[in-house]
Structures are given as structure tokens and as C-alpha cells.
């Protein structure tokens, strides 16, 4: 004849029951956080620009483009002068940077022409 009940019967102490219930509660919380993360994401917060280096909001687009164009022209000249002091791959790198700056200057100049066409 086989016994269905274990010998001796399992008895759990109140401490073991409390720990088991605490583990189940932690598991439920972790599962809820995981599901909420994937199924109910928080709406994206609107991007707030840093106010550390902020351009005055009242400045018009033409002035901003003119300043950007002048800054890019200065950076292009500085990179060109610096490239003349170098040789080899370092010179090629600086000339590549200077070309990127020059292309950005051309794009800003074109945008400036669209804002205030010279007639």
C-alpha cells in the first residue's frame, strides 16, 4: 500500500510562509514593471534646450544665418592655416575638416540668400 501524504508531513513555519509571500510580491512587482515598461511606455517628454548657451529668442533668422556664415568662414580659414603647418595624414585630416566646414558655410549662405535675396 502506498502513501499519498509525505512522511512526515511537510510543515512550514510562519517565517517561511512570510518569506515566500514576500518573494511572490517582489516577483509580481517586477513583472508589473516589466510589462508597464514595454506595454505602457511613458509619453516622451518635450525636449527642452539647454539654457547654458542660449541664443536670444527674439533674434531674427537672417541675423542668425549671417552670424553662422561668418563663424563658419572663420573656422574654414583657421583650419586652412593650421593645415599649412602640418604634413602627411594629419594635413589631410585637417583639410577634410576644412572642406566639411566650407560645405556647411555654402549651405548657410544659400539659406541666407533665400531669407534675404540680394536683388
Residue pairs with C-beta under 8 A, 6 or more apart in sequence:
12 20
55 64
61 115
62 112
62 115
62 116
65 108
65 111
65 112
65 115
66 112
68 108
69 105
69 108
69 109
69 112
72 101
72 102
72 104
72 105
72 108
73 105
75 101
76 98
76 101
76 102
76 105
79 94
79 95
79 97
79 98
79 101
80 95
80 98
82 94
83 91
83 94
83 95
83 98
86 94
